[in-house]
Amino acid sequence: MVTLVVLLLVAGLIFLAAELFILPGFGIAGILGLLFLIGGSVAAWTWLGSGWGGLAVLITLISAITLVIWAFRSRGIKQRLILSTQLKAGGGTASADLTDFVGKTGKTKSDLRPAGIAVVDERRVDVVSEGGFIAKATKITVVAVDGPRIIVAPFERPEKETI
């Protein structure tokens, strides 16, 4: 029984080491390693008693933690797990210039609670209401553009001045 427990624990550490050093990212060897380590610890506890079982669990935890720390300190693992290339400044995608929409009118295609969809200048766009709720099919006007956000308010006709 002791031989079987030792074999299970050693096999678990070997599979865990293979996952960390040889095949990082696949996960199969790591899962098998953890299953063998748990199986060996449970077998030690069941067949050899709580004293030996506790010792097996302690040795397993210390060995696994040491193995993981050693793996992450080695240079090869860092190169495979940590992104080392950097993107050029300004290498992202630029959003379209939406400032032309300011002052234009349109109609909501969905309820704005406060965000939703509207058609402005015959283009379907995502919008945000300036205040609160605006019902579907309400005429709106674009009051501001903040980066990719188009801010709208209900359309109000200008009142004629009376003299």
C-alpha positions in Angstrom: 0.0 0.0 0.0 2.8 2.4 0.8 4.3 1.8 -2.6 1.0 2.6 -4.3 0.6 5.8 -2.3 4.2 6.9 -3.2 3.7 6.1 -6.9 0.4 8.1 -7.0 2.1 11.1 -5.4 5.2 10.9 -7.6 3.1 10.5 -10.7 1.0 13.5 -9.7 4.1 15.7 -9.3 5.5 14.5 -12.6 2.3 15.3 -14.4 2.2 18.7 -12.7 5.8 19.4 -13.7 5.0 18.4 -17.3 2.1 20.8 -17.3 4.2 23.7 -16.0 7.5 23.1 -17.9 6.7 21.2 -21.1 3.0 21.8 -22.1 1.8 25.0 -20.4 -1.6 26.0 -21.3 -3.1 22.6 -22.4 -4.3 21.7 -19.0 -4.6 17.9 -19.4 -1.3 17.0 -17.7 -2.1 19.5 -14.9 -5.5 18.0 -14.3 -4.1 14.5 -14.3 -1.4 15.6 -11.9 -3.9 17.1 -9.5 -6.1 14.0 -9.7 -3.1 11.8 -8.9 -2.0 14.0 -6.0 -5.5 14.0 -4.5 -5.8 10.3 -5.1 -2.5 9.6 -3.4 -3.4 11.8 -0.4 -6.8 10.2 0.0 -5.2 6.7 -0.4 -2.6 7.5 2.3 -5.3 8.8 4.6 -7.6 5.8 4.1 -5.0 2.9 4.0 -2.3 4.2 6.2 -4.2 6.2 8.8 -4.6 9.8 9.7 -0.9 10.3 10.8 0.6 9.1 7.5 -2.3 10.7 5.6 -1.6 14.1 7.1 2.1 13.7 6.4 1.3 12.8 2.7 -1.0 15.8 2.4 1.6 18.1 3.9 4.4 16.7 1.7 2.1 17.0 -1.4 1.2 20.6 -0.7 4.8 21.7 0.0 6.0 19.9 -3.1 3.3 21.3 -5.4 3.7 24.8 -4.1 7.5 24.6 -4.5 7.1 23.2 -8.0 4.8 26.0 -9.0 7.0 28.7 -7.5 10.1 27.2 -9.2 8.2 27.0 -12.5 7.2 30.7 -12.4 10.7 31.8 -11.5 12.3 30.0 -14.4 12.7 32.2 -17.5 11.2 29.8 -20.0 7.8 29.7 -18.3 7.7 33.5 -18.1 8.3 33.8 -21.8 5.5 31.4 -22.6 2.9 32.7 -20.2 3.5 36.5 -20.1 3.1 38.7 -23.2 6.5 40.3 -23.9 5.6 42.2 -27.1 4.3 45.7 -26.8 1.8 47.4 -29.1 2.8 50.6 -30.8 1.4 53.8 -29.4 -1.8 54.7 -31.1 -2.0 51.2 -32.7 -5.7 50.8 -31.7 -8.7 51.4 -33.9 -9.8 55.0 -34.2 -13.5 55.7 -33.7 -15.3 57.6 -36.4 -15.7 61.4 -36.1 -19.3 61.9 -34.9 -19.2 65.6 -34.4 -21.2 66.1 -37.7 -24.2 64.7 -35.9 -24.5 67.7 -33.5 -27.7 69.6 -34.2 -29.2 67.0 -36.5 -32.6 65.4 -35.9 -33.7 61.9 -36.1 -36.1 59.3 -34.6 -35.7 56.7 -31.9 -35.9 53.1 -33.1 -36.1 51.8 -29.5 -36.9 53.1 -26.1 -34.0 55.1 -24.6 -33.6 54.1 -21.0 -31.3 56.1 -21.3 -29.4 54.3 -24.0 -30.8 52.8 -27.2 -30.9 53.0 -31.0 -32.0 55.9 -33.2 -31.8 56.8 -36.9 -30.1 60.2 -37.4 -29.3 61.5 -40.9 -30.5 58.1 -42.3 -27.8 56.2 -40.2 -28.7 53.8 -37.5 -26.6 54.8 -34.4 -26.4 54.0 -30.7 -27.4 57.0 -28.6 -27.8 58.1 -25.0 -30.5 60.4 -23.8 -29.5 63.6 -22.2 -32.1 63.3 -19.4 -34.0 60.1 -18.9 -36.5 58.0 -20.7 -37.4 58.7 -24.3 -40.1 56.5 -25.9 -39.7 54.7 -29.2 -40.6 56.6 -32.4 -40.0 60.0 -30.7 -38.3 62.7 -32.8 -35.0 63.6 -31.2 -32.1 66.1 -31.8 -28.4 65.4 -31.2 -27.2 67.8 -28.5 -23.6 66.7 -28.0 -21.0 64.1 -29.0 -18.6 62.8 -26.3 -16.1 60.5 -28.1 -18.1 57.6 -29.3 -21.3 58.6 -27.5 -24.0 60.5 -29.2 -26.2 62.4 -26.7 -29.7 63.2 -27.7 -32.7 65.0 -26.3 -36.4 65.1 -27.4 -36.9 67.4 -30.4 -38.4 70.8 -29.6 -39.5 73.2 -32.3 -38.2 76.7 -31.8 -40.9 79.0 -30.8 -41.6 82.0 -33.1 -40.7 85.3 -31.6 -43.6 87.7 -31.2 -42.9 91.4 -31.2 
